[in-house]
Amino acid sequence: MPESSGVRGVKSAARTVALLELLATRGDRPARLDELAEELGVPRSSMYQLLQTLIECGWVRSDTTGSLYGIGIRALLTGTSYLDSDPHVRVVRPYLDEASDALGETIHLARLDGPDVVYLATRESHEYLRTISRVGRRIPAHAGALGKALLAERPDNELPFSEGPLAALTDNTHTTRSTLLADLAEVRERGYSIDREETVTGIAGFGFALRYGTPATDAISCSVPVARLSEAHEARVIAVMREMRTKIESVLPSASGTPDWR
């Protein structure tokens, strides 16, 4: 186990967290015991004992046959608590509503987490409502407007990527570091990021980093179907989202008296 601040990690705790994160990433695809044991490199008997303990605590659930496993309801309670207790999310939510009302498009708030961004809040388009919430889901930071807005706040030599090609979500996603760095240079000059069908085919996005921290960890964005993205509408989206960023950054310093989370 690695050490942090001179404190030796607890192997069983790390294993439990790894299991929960693995189940969470599978979404609606339940896993079998052998799959989980192999993926995490844990003996089958040890994995079974860990699963049974977590089932009793509500962190894992099993089907009626006892052969399939998925994330449990306790994970939802914990995730909801994270959002409810975060002062930034509370402050930003009304401005997401304001932007959504002004533009009639889908508005997001997300946070950088390693090489990914995680959705913290979403206001869906008035013309299209998703049946599955984005909140809590993650996408590669290099693949969309939210992530690129936040990556551009960091020096190129501090970007959270390992060597090798970047994962492609569409034909337009950056898959090389050189093309990504060129795009980030434009983001810095422009002041916001643009996603031209890099995350989802048929969808464009415009991302704005929220600079109430250094470097910024949160960003807002607007997603628009390219079929209705005229030059005039794009200009309005940028103007409204830039205004929302200014408003958010002007009020967030007043959200004091809360812990400075790492």
C-alpha positions as CSV (number, residue, x, y, z in Angstrom):
1,M,0.0,0.0,0.0
2,P,1.3,3.5,-0.8
3,E,1.8,6.0,2.0
4,S,0.3,9.5,2.2
5,S,1.7,12.1,4.7
6,G,3.7,9.3,6.4
7,V,0.5,7.3,7.1
8,R,0.5,3.7,5.8
9,G,-2.7,2.8,3.8
10,V,-5.1,0.2,5.1
11,K,-5.3,-2.6,2.5
12,S,-8.8,-3.7,3.4
13,A,-10.2,-0.2,3.1
14,A,-8.4,0.4,-0.3
15,R,-9.8,-2.9,-1.5
16,T,-13.4,-1.9,-0.5
17,V,-13.1,1.4,-2.2
18,A,-11.7,-0.2,-5.4
19,L,-14.6,-2.7,-5.4
20,L,-17.3,0.1,-5.0
21,E,-15.7,2.2,-7.7
22,L,-15.6,-0.8,-10.1
23,L,-19.3,-1.6,-9.5
24,A,-20.2,2.1,-9.9
25,T,-18.4,2.3,-13.3
26,R,-20.4,-0.7,-14.6
27,G,-23.7,1.2,-14.5
28,D,-26.5,-1.1,-15.4
29,R,-24.2,-4.0,-16.1
30,P,-24.1,-6.2,-13.0
31,A,-21.0,-8.2,-12.3
32,R,-20.3,-11.8,-11.3
33,L,-18.0,-12.9,-8.4
34,D,-15.3,-14.2,-10.7
35,E,-15.3,-11.0,-12.8
36,L,-14.8,-8.9,-9.7
37,A,-12.1,-11.1,-8.2
38,E,-10.2,-11.2,-11.5
39,E,-10.4,-7.5,-12.1
40,L,-9.2,-6.5,-8.7
41,G,-6.7,-9.4,-8.3
42,V,-8.4,-10.6,-5.1
43,P,-8.9,-14.3,-4.2
44,R,-12.4,-15.5,-4.9
45,S,-13.1,-16.4,-1.3
46,S,-11.9,-13.0,0.0
47,M,-14.0,-11.2,-2.6
48,Y,-17.1,-13.2,-1.7
49,Q,-16.7,-12.3,2.0
50,L,-16.2,-8.6,1.2
51,L,-19.3,-8.6,-1.1
52,Q,-21.5,-10.2,1.6
53,T,-20.3,-7.7,4.2
54,L,-21.2,-4.8,1.8
55,I,-24.5,-6.3,1.0
56,E,-25.4,-6.4,4.7
57,C,-24.4,-2.7,5.0
58,G,-26.4,-1.7,1.9
59,W,-23.4,-0.6,-0.2
60,V,-23.8,-3.6,-2.7
61,R,-26.9,-5.4,-3.9
62,S,-27.3,-8.8,-5.3
63,D,-30.0,-10.4,-7.5
64,T,-32.3,-13.1,-6.3
65,T,-29.9,-15.9,-7.4
66,G,-27.0,-14.3,-5.5
67,S,-24.8,-14.5,-8.5
68,L,-25.0,-10.9,-9.8
69,Y,-23.7,-7.8,-7.9
70,G,-24.3,-4.1,-8.4
71,I,-23.8,-0.9,-6.5
72,G,-26.2,-0.4,-3.5
73,I,-28.4,2.4,-2.4
74,R,-26.0,3.6,0.3
75,A,-23.8,4.9,-2.5
76,L,-26.7,7.1,-3.7
77,L,-27.1,8.5,-0.2
78,T,-23.4,9.3,0.1
79,G,-23.3,10.9,-3.4
80,T,-26.4,13.1,-2.6
81,S,-24.8,14.2,0.6
82,Y,-21.7,15.3,-1.3
83,L,-23.7,17.5,-3.6
84,D,-25.9,18.9,-0.8
85,S,-22.9,19.8,1.4
86,D,-20.8,21.5,-1.3
87,P,-21.2,25.3,-1.1
88,H,-20.1,25.8,-4.7
89,V,-22.8,23.6,-6.1
90,R,-25.5,25.3,-4.0
91,V,-24.4,28.7,-5.2
92,V,-24.1,27.8,-8.9
93,R,-27.5,26.0,-9.3
94,P,-29.6,29.1,-9.6
95,Y,-27.4,30.4,-12.4
96,L,-27.7,27.1,-14.3
97,D,-31.5,27.7,-14.1
98,E,-31.0,31.3,-15.3
99,A,-28.9,30.2,-18.3
100,S,-31.3,27.4,-19.2
101,D,-34.2,29.8,-19.1
102,A,-32.4,32.3,-21.3
103,L,-31.1,29.9,-23.9
104,G,-33.5,27.0,-23.8
105,E,-30.4,24.7,-24.0
106,T,-28.8,22.1,-21.7
107,I,-26.5,23.6,-19.1
108,H,-23.9,21.7,-17.0
109,L,-21.7,22.1,-13.9
110,A,-18.8,19.7,-13.6
111,R,-15.6,19.2,-11.6
112,L,-12.2,18.0,-12.7
113,D,-11.3,14.7,-11.1
114,G,-7.9,13.4,-12.3
115,P,-8.1,12.9,-16.1
116,D,-12.0,13.1,-16.1
117,V,-14.7,15.5,-15.3
118,V,-17.7,14.6,-13.1
119,Y,-21.1,16.1,-13.7
120,L,-22.4,17.8,-10.5
121,A,-25.6,19.4,-11.8
122,T,-27.5,19.6,-15.1
123,R,-30.4,21.6,-16.4
124,E,-31.8,19.9,-19.5
125,S,-32.9,21.6,-22.7
126,H,-36.5,22.7,-22.9
127,E,-36.8,20.8,-26.1
128,Y,-35.2,17.5,-25.0
129,L,-35.3,15.8,-21.6
130,R,-33.0,12.9,-20.9
131,T,-34.4,9.9,-19.0
132,I,-31.1,9.2,-17.4
133,S,-29.4,11.8,-15.2
134,R,-25.9,12.9,-16.0
135,V,-25.1,13.8,-12.4
136,G,-22.3,11.7,-11.0
137,R,-21.3,10.4,-14.4
138,R,-17.8,11.1,-15.7
139,I,-16.2,11.7,-19.1
140,P,-12.6,12.1,-20.2
141,A,-11.5,15.7,-19.7
142,H,-9.9,15.9,-23.1
143,A,-13.1,15.0,-24.9
144,G,-15.4,17.9,-24.2
145,A,-16.0,21.5,-23.5
146,L,-16.1,21.2,-19.7
147,G,-12.8,19.3,-19.4
148,K,-11.0,21.4,-22.0
149,A,-12.0,24.6,-20.2
150,L,-10.4,23.2,-17.0
151,L,-7.4,21.7,-18.6
152,A,-6.6,25.1,-20.2
153,E,-6.2,26.5,-16.7
154,R,-3.2,24.3,-16.2
155,P,0.3,24.3,-17.7
156,D,0.8,21.8,-20.5
157,N,3.3,19.9,-18.4
158,E,0.8,19.4,-15.5
159,L,-2.0,17.9,-17.5
160,P,-3.3,14.7,-15.8
161,F,-2.6,12.3,-18.6
162,S,-0.2,9.4,-19.0
163,E,1.7,8.7,-22.2
164,G,0.0,7.1,-25.2
165,P,-3.1,7.9,-27.3
166,L,-6.2,9.6,-25.8
167,A,-9.5,7.7,-25.8
168,A,-11.9,8.7,-28.6
169,L,-15.6,9.1,-27.9
170,T,-16.4,10.3,-31.5
171,D,-14.5,10.7,-34.7
172,N,-13.8,14.4,-33.7
173,T,-12.3,13.6,-30.2
174,H,-8.6,14.6,-29.8
175,T,-6.6,11.4,-29.6
176,T,-3.1,12.9,-29.6
177,R,-1.5,15.2,-27.1
178,S,-0.3,17.5,-29.8
179,T,-3.7,18.3,-31.2
180,L,-5.1,18.7,-27.7
181,L,-2.4,21.1,-26.7
182,A,-3.0,23.2,-29.8
183,D,-6.7,23.3,-28.9
184,L,-6.0,24.3,-25.2
185,A,-3.8,27.2,-26.5
186,E,-6.8,28.5,-28.4
187,V,-9.0,28.1,-25.3
188,R,-6.6,30.2,-23.2
189,E,-6.6,32.9,-25.9
190,R,-10.3,32.8,-26.5
191,G,-11.3,32.5,-22.8
192,Y,-13.7,29.5,-23.3
193,S,-13.6,26.1,-24.9
194,I,-15.5,24.7,-27.8
195,D,-16.5,21.1,-28.4
196,R,-17.5,20.4,-32.0
197,E,-19.1,16.9,-31.7
198,E,-16.1,15.7,-29.7
199,T,-18.1,14.1,-26.9
200,V,-21.4,13.2,-28.7
201,T,-22.0,13.2,-32.4
202,G,-24.5,16.0,-33.3
203,I,-23.8,18.0,-30.2
204,A,-21.6,21.1,-29.8
205,G,-20.6,22.5,-26.4
206,F,-19.1,25.7,-25.0
207,G,-17.3,25.6,-21.6
208,F,-16.3,28.2,-19.1
209,A,-13.9,27.6,-16.2
210,L,-15.1,29.1,-12.9
211,R,-12.0,30.8,-11.4
212,Y,-13.0,30.9,-7.8
213,G,-10.0,28.6,-7.1
214,T,-6.5,28.4,-8.6
215,P,-6.3,26.4,-10.7
216,A,-10.0,26.2,-11.5
217,T,-11.6,22.9,-10.7
218,D,-15.2,23.6,-11.7
219,A,-16.7,24.7,-15.0
220,I,-20.0,25.4,-16.6
221,S,-21.0,24.6,-20.2
222,C,-23.9,24.8,-22.6
223,S,-24.7,21.9,-25.0
224,V,-26.5,22.6,-28.3
225,P,-27.5,20.3,-31.2
226,V,-25.5,21.3,-34.2
227,A,-28.6,21.2,-36.3
228,R,-29.9,24.4,-34.7
229,L,-26.5,26.1,-34.0
230,S,-26.6,29.2,-36.2
231,E,-23.9,31.9,-35.9
232,A,-26.4,34.1,-34.1
233,H,-27.4,31.4,-31.6
234,E,-23.7,30.5,-30.9
235,A,-22.9,34.2,-30.3
236,R,-25.9,34.4,-27.8
237,V,-24.8,31.2,-26.1
238,I,-21.3,32.5,-25.5
239,A,-22.6,35.9,-24.3
240,V,-25.0,34.4,-21.8
241,M,-22.6,31.8,-20.5
242,R,-19.8,34.4,-20.1
243,E,-22.3,36.5,-18.1
244,M,-23.2,33.5,-15.9
245,R,-19.5,32.9,-15.2
246,T,-19.1,36.6,-14.2
247,K,-22.1,36.4,-11.9
248,I,-21.0,33.1,-10.3
249,E,-17.4,34.3,-9.7
250,S,-18.7,37.6,-8.1
251,V,-20.8,35.8,-5.5
252,L,-18.8,32.7,-4.6
253,P,-16.2,34.5,-2.5
254,S,-19.1,35.3,-0.1
255,A,-19.6,31.6,0.5
256,S,-17.1,31.6,3.3
257,G,-16.9,29.9,6.6
258,T,-16.8,26.4,5.0
259,P,-13.8,24.0,5.0
260,D,-11.2,24.4,2.3
261,W,-11.5,20.9,0.9
262,R,-8.5,19.4,-0.8
